[in-house]
Amino acid sequence: MLLGATRKVADSVVAFVNLRDASGALLTGRVINWSVADSTIVQPY
């Protein structure tokens, strides 16, 4: 029971952080930076 509730709260926090980052992406450019970093990590060359 407790684990389920904790997981639910964690999901809510993750959703909130994602929403906040998406809304602040144009100002901070963080999403773009993450995308570039992900591409760099994914490609071995």
C-alpha positions in Angstrom: 0.0 0.0 0.0 2.6 2.5 1.1 4.8 1.6 -1.9 1.9 2.2 -4.3 1.2 5.6 -2.7 4.9 6.6 -2.8 5.1 5.6 -6.5 2.0 7.7 -7.3 3.5 10.7 -5.6 6.8 10.1 -7.5 4.9 10.0 -10.8 3.2 13.3 -9.9 6.5 14.9 -9.1 8.1 13.6 -12.3 5.1 14.9 -14.3 5.4 18.3 -12.6 9.1 18.6 -13.3 8.6 17.6 -16.9 5.8 20.2 -17.3 8.0 22.8 -15.6 11.0 22.1 -17.9 8.8 22.0 -21.0 7.3 25.4 -20.1 10.7 26.9 -19.3 12.4 25.3 -22.3 12.3 28.5 -24.5 13.8 30.5 -21.7 16.5 28.1 -20.5 17.2 26.1 -23.6 17.7 23.1 -21.3 15.5 20.7 -23.3 17.5 21.6 -26.4 20.8 21.0 -24.5 19.5 17.7 -23.2 18.5 16.6 -26.8 22.0 17.4 -28.0 23.6 15.6 -25.1 21.4 12.5 -25.7 22.3 12.4 -29.4 26.0 12.6 -28.5 25.7 9.8 -25.9 23.6 7.6 -28.2 26.0 7.8 -31.2 29.3 6.0 -30.5 31.2 8.1 -33.0 
